Amino acid sequence: MQISNFPFKAVLWDMDGTLIDSEPIWIGEERRIMESLGATWSKEDALYCIGGPMSRVDAYMRSKLPENRREEFGEYDLTRILLNSMVERFKTDVPFSPGAKELIDQMYEAAIPMALVTASSRAIMQGALKSIGTHYFKTTISDADVERSKPDPQGYQLAASTIGVPIQDCLVIEDSITGSTAAIASGAYLLGITHSGPLPSAEKVCHVENLIALELSGIVELFQPLLVKN
């Protein structure tokens, strides 16, 4: 596929919820672990934790424990249990999010440089890559590769510099508030996917409900008014 007018020099993909449909797996494992410890875990709790970082997720999970069990778990104990569980789950097939495979295949065929940037651990990312394939990406960035994970922009800025593309010429695709905040702060353009709820807006941001039937030409149309302004 050739597309001569695609305006971005690289595309930087978020992983959980954006590229892969892993959020139901995360939510299910969080609920299983918390309920085994006598806590309740609602949809609202799960939504709060989407996008990480693990420091915030860990503190929140511990705050939801029954008071008589909070002393049993130190910092990162609960997220360590969660991450170990997720690594095992990710050893099986992880599905693409709706529309994501079709879009990333178009980008790959068009030879658009891409990176994967996640707040998840490298072990989880590598497990997911076994399902989705490593061939798409020029580089992959996990929480182990940065000092400060999302909502800090460091991961996206590192991905752009590793590929050799100015961050202001990159498009980030994200579906969480945490990740969108990181993308906006990085200086990149942002395609925000609002399937989990409203996301931040800014000068270089467009939103879609999902990626179903979205093609490269559709991305060009979405961002053309913003590119004219900038």
Order of alpha helices (4+ residues) and beta strands (2+ residues): beta-alpha-alpha-alpha-alpha-alpha-beta-alpha-beta-alpha-beta-alpha-beta-beta-alpha
